[in-house]
Amino acid sequence: MPEERLQKILSQAGVTSRRKAEELIVEGRVSVNGKTVTELGSKADIDNDHIKVDGRPLRAPKHLTYIALNKPKECMTTVSDPEGRQTVMHLMRGVRERVFPVGRLDYHSEGLLLLTNDGEFAHRLTAPANHVTKTYVVKVNGALTEAQEKQFREGIPMHGRKTAPAELKRIKHGPNPWYEVKITEGRQNQIRIMFKHFGKLVEKLRRVKIGFLELDVAPARYRSLTAQEVEKFRRVLKLEGTAEGHPKPHQTADPAEAHAAPAAKPKSPGVGPRSTGPRSTGPRNTGPRNAGTRSTEPRNTESRNAGPRNPEPRNAGTRSTGLRSTGPRNAEPRNAGPRNPEPRNAGTRGTGPRNASSRKRGPRNAGRQKPLNR
């Protein structure tokens, strides 16, 4: 393989973007065949030379990976952060290849961000000469005048250089209106600085589209680009097919499946075991349904009426002095003693109770009983 510039080799190997690779070289973090290289424009051959970055050998990626992420707010668009803040790399759970972000979204912005290990793809996508349009929706704390909107579209001075022409359209009116902004540059905090030039502060900023690719995943989730999307980007960026010496594009998973970030989500109030009993110490249904003190014993190990139901017996007679409420329900005959102090009929026929288990519990109509023999 012919020699190429060192920063191009680093970007094609998926270490970082070409611009960041130049910074690595200048900082003395790259070596070729044991010698540190600090001069930009130095060349090497990845197949024959031993190239190291921060002491780690450089190898070409086995698969080219392209990922679309919905970056949340308060997340750094870097591989690492010296202050220990969360970066987009923390959201890349399940991605085996070493990828890096293409372009940038500032800490307080959100929306569509591409990540890849294809350095040439990243370089072409971020180069202003290729005029890849990025679309944003922006909420500001006040409306621009017509004259200000015209100047915004034509470009404003920024760090000694005028911004490229932009598209601006108000999509929601009100005291805090929303604008749709389309730009082809990717200068740091560009949109915020452009609105600040007119005395307006950006309250919310979301990137919703890169070229033809629209944001279609939830915040902090990602998906792999389809082969058709990758091929369309390569045509737009004028990359002829699959780069020579590189493997074909690889998908980390089903493109239609959005992957969740590893950050743990707060539990809802009902999550977790409902009680501190046996239910939480084993399988979900090995214990009683209600693991509290109410169900620590079988439901019917004792009589349901273990004591007198009412402070006083229902009938003050001898009937309530039996064992009905102290043991099993039918441990003894229901009428353990004589039902009435006197027989129902004084004759010989009624020498005892008429029925041992009479339905009636007391002499309801004893005074009005009719003789049995009519």
C-alpha positions as CSV (number, residue, x, y, z in Angstrom):
1,M,0.0,0.0,0.0
2,P,1.5,3.4,-0.9
3,E,2.5,5.9,1.8
4,E,-0.1,8.4,3.0
5,R,-0.2,11.3,5.3
6,L,-0.1,10.3,8.9
7,Q,-3.3,12.2,9.9
8,K,-5.2,10.5,7.1
9,I,-4.0,7.1,8.3
10,L,-5.1,7.8,11.8
11,S,-8.6,9.0,10.7
12,Q,-9.0,6.0,8.3
13,A,-8.1,3.6,11.2
14,G,-10.9,5.0,13.2
15,V,-8.7,6.7,15.9
16,T,-10.3,10.1,15.5
17,S,-11.2,12.7,12.9
18,R,-8.5,14.1,10.6
19,R,-8.5,17.5,12.4
20,K,-8.1,15.8,15.8
21,A,-5.3,13.6,14.4
22,E,-3.3,16.6,13.5
23,E,-3.5,17.8,17.1
24,L,-2.3,14.3,18.3
25,I,0.7,14.6,16.0
26,V,1.6,18.1,17.1
27,E,1.4,17.1,20.7
28,G,3.9,14.3,20.1
29,R,1.5,11.4,20.9
30,V,2.2,9.5,17.6
31,S,5.2,7.5,16.8
32,V,6.4,5.6,13.6
33,N,8.8,2.8,13.9
34,G,9.7,3.9,17.4
35,K,10.3,7.5,16.6
36,T,8.0,10.3,17.7
37,V,6.5,12.4,14.9
38,T,5.5,16.0,15.4
39,E,5.6,17.4,11.9
40,L,2.4,17.6,10.0
41,G,2.6,16.1,6.5
42,S,4.7,13.2,7.6
43,K,3.9,10.0,5.7
44,A,3.8,6.3,6.6
45,D,2.5,2.9,5.3
46,I,0.1,1.2,7.7
47,D,0.9,-2.2,6.2
48,N,4.7,-1.9,6.6
49,D,5.3,0.7,9.4
50,H,4.7,0.2,13.1
51,I,2.5,3.2,14.1
52,K,1.5,3.8,17.7
53,V,-0.8,6.4,19.3
54,D,-0.3,7.0,23.0
55,G,1.9,3.8,23.0
56,R,-0.9,1.6,21.5
57,P,-0.3,-0.1,18.2
58,L,-2.5,1.2,15.3
59,R,-4.5,-1.3,13.4
60,A,-7.0,-0.9,10.6
61,P,-10.7,-1.5,11.7
62,K,-12.2,-4.9,10.9
63,H,-15.6,-3.4,10.1
64,L,-16.7,0.1,9.1
65,T,-19.5,1.2,11.5
66,Y,-22.0,4.1,11.0
67,I,-24.3,5.1,13.9
68,A,-27.0,7.7,14.3
69,L,-27.4,8.9,17.9
70,N,-29.9,11.3,19.5
71,K,-27.5,13.1,21.8
72,P,-29.2,14.3,25.0
73,K,-28.4,17.6,26.7
74,E,-25.6,17.9,29.1
75,C,-23.5,15.3,27.3
76,M,-20.0,16.0,25.8
77,T,-19.4,15.3,22.1
78,T,-16.0,13.9,22.7
79,V,-14.3,10.6,23.2
80,S,-13.2,11.6,26.8
81,D,-13.6,14.5,29.1
82,P,-10.9,15.6,31.6
83,E,-13.6,17.0,33.9
84,G,-15.3,13.6,34.1
85,R,-18.6,14.6,32.5
86,Q,-20.7,12.2,30.6
87,T,-19.7,11.8,26.9
88,V,-21.4,10.3,23.9
89,M,-19.1,7.3,24.3
90,H,-21.0,6.3,27.4
91,L,-24.1,5.9,25.3
92,M,-22.4,3.4,22.9
93,R,-23.3,0.2,24.8
94,G,-23.2,-2.8,22.5
95,V,-20.9,-1.2,19.8
96,R,-17.8,-3.3,19.5
97,E,-15.9,-1.2,17.1
98,R,-14.0,1.9,18.3
99,V,-16.0,4.8,16.9
100,F,-15.8,8.6,17.3
101,P,-18.2,11.5,16.8
102,V,-18.5,13.2,13.4
103,G,-18.6,17.0,14.0
104,R,-19.9,18.4,17.3
105,L,-22.9,19.4,19.3
106,D,-22.2,21.6,22.3
107,Y,-22.9,20.5,25.8
108,H,-26.3,22.1,26.1
109,S,-27.5,21.1,22.6
110,E,-29.3,17.9,21.6
111,G,-30.3,16.0,18.5
112,L,-28.8,14.0,15.6
113,L,-25.1,13.1,15.8
114,L,-23.2,10.6,13.6
115,L,-20.5,8.3,15.0
116,T,-18.2,6.1,12.8
117,N,-14.8,4.6,12.6
118,D,-14.5,5.6,8.9
119,G,-12.1,8.6,9.0
120,E,-12.4,9.5,5.4
121,F,-16.2,9.5,5.7
122,A,-16.0,11.8,8.8
123,H,-13.6,14.2,7.0
124,R,-15.8,14.5,3.9
125,L,-19.0,15.0,5.9
126,T,-17.6,17.8,8.0
127,A,-15.7,19.6,5.3
128,P,-17.4,22.9,4.4
129,A,-16.4,22.4,0.7
130,N,-18.9,19.5,0.4
131,H,-21.8,21.7,1.5
132,V,-23.7,19.1,3.6
133,T,-26.6,20.9,5.1
134,K,-27.4,20.5,8.8
135,T,-30.9,21.5,10.0
136,Y,-31.7,22.8,13.5
137,V,-34.7,24.0,15.3
138,V,-34.0,26.8,17.8
139,K,-36.0,28.5,20.5
140,V,-34.9,32.1,21.4
141,N,-36.0,34.6,23.9
142,G,-37.2,37.1,21.3
143,A,-38.1,37.6,17.6
144,L,-35.7,39.0,15.0
145,T,-36.7,41.9,12.9
146,E,-36.9,41.5,9.1
147,A,-33.6,43.4,8.7
148,Q,-31.9,41.1,11.3
149,E,-33.3,38.0,9.6
150,K,-31.8,39.2,6.3
151,Q,-28.4,39.8,7.8
152,F,-28.6,36.4,9.5
153,R,-29.1,34.8,6.1
154,E,-26.3,36.7,4.4
155,G,-23.8,36.0,7.2
156,I,-22.3,37.8,10.2
157,P,-18.7,38.4,11.3
158,M,-17.6,35.6,13.7
159,H,-14.1,35.4,15.1
160,G,-12.8,37.7,12.3
161,R,-14.4,35.7,9.5
162,K,-17.9,36.0,8.0
163,T,-20.2,33.0,8.4
164,A,-21.4,31.3,5.2
165,P,-24.9,32.0,4.0
166,A,-27.6,30.3,6.0
167,E,-31.3,29.6,5.7
168,L,-33.7,31.0,8.4
169,K,-37.4,30.5,8.8
170,R,-39.7,31.2,11.7
171,I,-41.8,28.2,12.4
172,K,-43.6,29.2,15.6
173,H,-44.6,32.8,16.6
174,G,-44.8,34.2,20.1
175,P,-42.7,36.0,22.7
176,N,-40.2,33.1,22.5
177,P,-40.4,32.0,18.9
178,W,-38.9,28.9,17.2
179,Y,-36.7,29.2,14.1
180,E,-35.5,26.6,11.6
181,V,-31.9,27.2,10.7
182,K,-29.9,25.5,8.0
183,I,-26.2,25.8,7.7
184,T,-23.3,24.1,5.9
185,E,-20.6,25.0,8.4
186,G,-19.9,23.4,11.7
187,R,-18.1,26.1,13.7
188,Q,-18.2,25.8,17.4
189,N,-21.3,27.4,19.0
190,Q,-22.0,29.0,15.6
191,I,-25.8,29.3,15.9
192,R,-25.7,30.6,19.5
193,I,-23.2,33.2,18.5
194,M,-25.2,34.3,15.5
195,F,-28.3,34.9,17.5
196,K,-26.3,36.6,20.3
197,H,-25.0,39.0,17.6
198,F,-28.6,40.4,17.5
199,G,-29.0,40.4,21.3
200,K,-31.0,37.1,21.4
201,L,-30.3,34.2,23.6
202,V,-30.8,30.6,22.5
203,E,-33.0,28.7,25.0
204,K,-33.2,25.3,23.2
205,L,-31.3,24.0,20.2
206,R,-31.9,20.6,18.5
207,R,-30.3,19.2,15.3
208,V,-33.0,17.3,13.4
209,K,-31.4,16.5,10.1
210,I,-27.9,15.9,8.5
211,G,-28.2,16.0,4.7
212,F,-31.0,13.6,3.9
213,L,-30.9,11.8,7.2
214,E,-33.6,12.8,9.7
215,L,-33.6,12.3,13.5
216,D,-35.8,9.2,14.2
217,V,-34.7,7.8,17.5
218,A,-35.5,8.8,21.1
219,P,-33.1,10.8,23.3
220,A,-30.0,8.9,24.4
221,R,-30.7,6.1,21.9
222,Y,-29.0,5.1,18.7
223,R,-29.3,2.9,15.7
224,S,-27.0,1.7,12.9
225,L,-27.3,3.3,9.5
226,T,-28.7,1.0,6.8
227,A,-26.6,-0.1,3.8
228,Q,-28.8,2.1,1.6
229,E,-28.2,5.1,3.8
230,V,-24.4,4.6,3.9
231,E,-24.3,4.2,0.1
232,K,-26.4,7.4,-0.4
233,F,-24.0,9.3,1.9
234,R,-21.0,7.9,-0.1
235,R,-22.5,9.2,-3.3
236,V,-23.2,12.6,-1.8
237,L,-19.6,12.8,-0.4
238,K,-18.2,11.5,-3.7
239,L,-16.6,8.4,-2.1
240,E,-16.3,5.8,-4.8
241,G,-17.9,2.6,-3.3
242,T,-16.0,1.0,-0.5
243,A,-12.6,2.4,0.0
244,E,-9.7,0.2,-1.3
245,G,-8.2,-1.9,1.4
246,H,-11.1,-1.3,3.8
247,P,-13.8,-3.9,4.6
248,K,-17.4,-3.4,3.7
249,P,-19.7,-1.4,6.0
250,H,-20.9,-3.3,9.0
251,Q,-24.1,-2.9,11.0
252,T,-23.8,-3.3,14.8
253,A,-27.4,-4.6,15.0
254,D,-30.8,-4.4,13.3
255,P,-31.0,-0.8,11.9
256,A,-34.7,-0.6,12.9
257,E,-33.9,-1.3,16.5
258,A,-33.0,1.7,18.7
259,H,-30.6,0.8,21.5
260,A,-30.9,2.3,25.0
261,A,-28.1,4.1,26.7
262,P,-26.5,2.4,29.7
263,A,-27.4,5.1,32.2
264,A,-29.8,3.7,34.7
265,K,-33.2,5.3,34.5
266,P,-34.9,6.3,37.8
267,K,-37.3,3.7,39.0
268,S,-41.0,4.5,39.2
269,P,-42.6,4.5,42.7
270,G,-44.1,1.0,42.2
271,V,-40.9,-0.7,41.1
272,G,-39.5,-3.3,43.5
273,P,-41.1,-5.8,45.9
274,R,-44.3,-4.7,47.4
275,S,-43.3,-5.9,50.8
276,T,-40.3,-7.0,52.8
277,G,-41.5,-10.6,53.3
278,P,-40.6,-13.8,51.5
279,R,-41.6,-12.4,48.1
280,S,-38.3,-10.6,47.6
281,T,-36.0,-13.4,48.7
282,G,-36.8,-15.9,46.0
283,P,-38.7,-16.4,42.8
284,R,-41.5,-14.0,42.2
285,N,-44.4,-16.4,43.1
286,T,-42.8,-18.9,45.6
287,G,-44.5,-17.3,48.6
288,P,-48.0,-16.2,49.4
289,R,-49.5,-13.4,47.4
290,N,-49.3,-10.9,50.3
291,A,-46.0,-11.5,52.1
292,G,-46.8,-9.3,55.1
293,T,-47.9,-10.5,58.5
294,R,-51.4,-11.1,57.3
295,S,-50.4,-14.2,55.3
296,T,-47.6,-15.6,57.4
297,E,-49.8,-18.7,58.3
298,P,-52.3,-20.7,56.2
299,R,-55.5,-19.0,55.9
300,N,-57.6,-21.6,57.7
301,T,-55.3,-23.1,60.3
302,E,-57.5,-21.8,63.0
303,S,-61.2,-21.3,63.2
304,R,-62.5,-18.3,61.5
305,N,-64.5,-17.4,64.7
306,A,-61.8,-18.0,67.3
307,G,-63.6,-16.0,69.9
308,P,-67.1,-14.7,70.5
309,R,-68.2,-12.7,67.5
310,N,-70.1,-10.2,69.7
311,P,-69.4,-9.2,73.3
312,E,-72.7,-10.8,74.3
313,P,-74.3,-14.0,73.0
314,R,-77.0,-13.7,70.5
315,N,-79.5,-15.4,72.8
316,A,-79.0,-15.1,76.5
317,G,-80.2,-18.6,77.0
318,T,-78.3,-21.8,77.5
319,R,-77.7,-22.1,73.8
320,S,-74.8,-19.7,73.8
321,T,-73.0,-21.5,76.6
322,G,-71.9,-24.3,74.3
323,L,-68.6,-24.8,72.5
324,R,-69.7,-23.5,69.2
325,S,-67.3,-20.5,69.2
326,T,-64.3,-22.2,70.9
327,G,-63.6,-25.0,68.6
328,P,-64.5,-26.4,65.2
329,R,-67.9,-25.3,64.1
330,N,-69.6,-28.7,64.5
331,A,-67.4,-30.3,67.1
332,E,-70.6,-31.1,69.2
333,P,-74.3,-31.2,68.4
334,R,-75.8,-27.9,67.8
335,N,-78.2,-28.2,70.6
336,A,-76.1,-29.4,73.4
337,G,-78.7,-28.9,76.1
338,P,-82.5,-28.7,76.4
339,R,-83.8,-26.1,74.1
340,N,-86.7,-25.0,76.4
341,P,-87.0,-25.3,80.1
342,E,-90.2,-27.2,79.7
343,P,-91.3,-29.7,77.0
344,R,-93.2,-28.3,74.1
345,N,-96.3,-30.5,74.8
346,A,-96.9,-31.8,78.3
347,G,-98.3,-35.1,76.8
348,T,-96.4,-38.3,76.4
349,R,-95.7,-37.5,72.8
350,G,-93.6,-34.5,73.6
351,T,-91.5,-35.9,76.4
352,G,-88.4,-34.6,74.6
353,P,-87.5,-32.0,72.0
354,R,-89.4,-32.5,68.8
355,N,-86.4,-32.3,66.6
356,A,-82.8,-32.5,67.9
357,S,-81.7,-30.0,65.3
358,S,-84.7,-27.7,65.0
359,R,-84.4,-24.8,62.6
360,K,-85.9,-22.4,65.2
361,R,-83.5,-21.1,67.8
362,G,-86.0,-20.2,70.5
363,P,-89.6,-20.4,71.5
364,R,-90.7,-17.8,69.1
365,N,-94.4,-18.5,69.3
366,A,-94.6,-20.8,72.4
367,G,-97.7,-19.1,73.8
368,R,-99.7,-19.5,70.6
369,Q,-98.8,-23.1,69.7
370,K,-101.8,-25.1,68.5
371,P,-102.4,-28.7,69.6
372,L,-100.9,-31.3,67.3
373,N,-104.1,-33.4,67.4
374,R,-106.9,-31.4,66.0
